[in-house]
Amino acid sequence: MANEIKIRVPATTANCGAGFDCLGIACTYYNLFTFEVTQEAEIKVQATGEGAEFFSPTATNLAIDSLLYVFKKYNLPAPLGISLKMHNNIPLSRGLGSSSSAIVAGVIAGNYFAKLNLDKEELLVLANDIEGHPDNVAPALLGGITLSYIQKERAYALQVEPKQAFKLVAIVPELKLATVKARAVLPEHVSMQDAIFNLSRAALFVLSIQSGELDKLEHALNDCLHQPYRQQLIPGMREVFTVAKENGAYGAVISGAGSTLMAFCPLDADCERIGESMQAVFKEKNINSVYHVFDVDMQGAVII
């Protein structure tokens, strides 16, 4: 039996404005994971790239925990030893799915080493069991644009086929924002008016993507359920949204729980100018930032 597997997992942007906890997109930006099962009774982790200093070389992490979860779920004896080499491009705690990439890589590796032959539907269930919500793990696993939902405690996802391509410009500030903190500012109850607003905008987002009427994204990206409350955690958020549109984007949103902000742009837009204009807002707030231009990744996680 082969004792090594190498997996590439894309970054993701979730919510997409109004699609709170259900819409997600895979981006052309990747983490790489190489797992090896060994006969040495120990865990070894070697990390390079973004946030490498935060990973202990002798402790388990989310990717290894996810691998072991698969064995535990199916009552199988865990590997004696595991070696993990990871190269991270996705920044930690920035709303680009770094934890989801580790979970997806782990369940794929667990499936491989346990010889379970699970399909992606079953892998999604496992990944959601670990993550607790499927909006990031679904696009990370499946690729493309996904609509995910929970039915009787089981996660499902559908891919939304884009009729017309578009670009994504991510502005990533030097501002870590833990998901638990971003969720803590949300209200326990929302008005019927706000609920109806988000229902219509989330549906409009999907139909805009499917029909190719991307100009409707100007309205579809608006949200009342989470962004108004989270803007206090991201200085300059509204200004960034404004300059992105002024420079040619359809609109911009918080990526996941933040702090990354994501602009949706036409193919012929000057994405460099949009990124620089967003970056300038953070500079005025004395916050360093970098921007990236992404396409939609249509493959999702792959074994390479």
Secondary structure, DSSP 8 states (H G I E B T S, - for coil): ---EEEEEEEEEEESTTT-TTTEEEEEEEEEEEEEEEESSSSEEEEEEETTGGGS-TTS--HHHHHHHHHHHHTT----SEEEEEEEE-S-TTSSS-HHHHHHHHHHHHHHHHTT----HHHHHHHHHHHHS-STTHHHHHH-SEEEEEEETTEEEEEEE--SS--EEEEEEES----HHHHHHTS-S---HHHHHHHHHHHHHHHHHHHHT-GGGHHHHT--SSSHHHHGGGSTTHHHHHHHHHHTT-SEEEE-TTSS-EEEEE-TTS-HHHHHHHHHHHHHHTT--EEEEEE-B-SS-SEE-
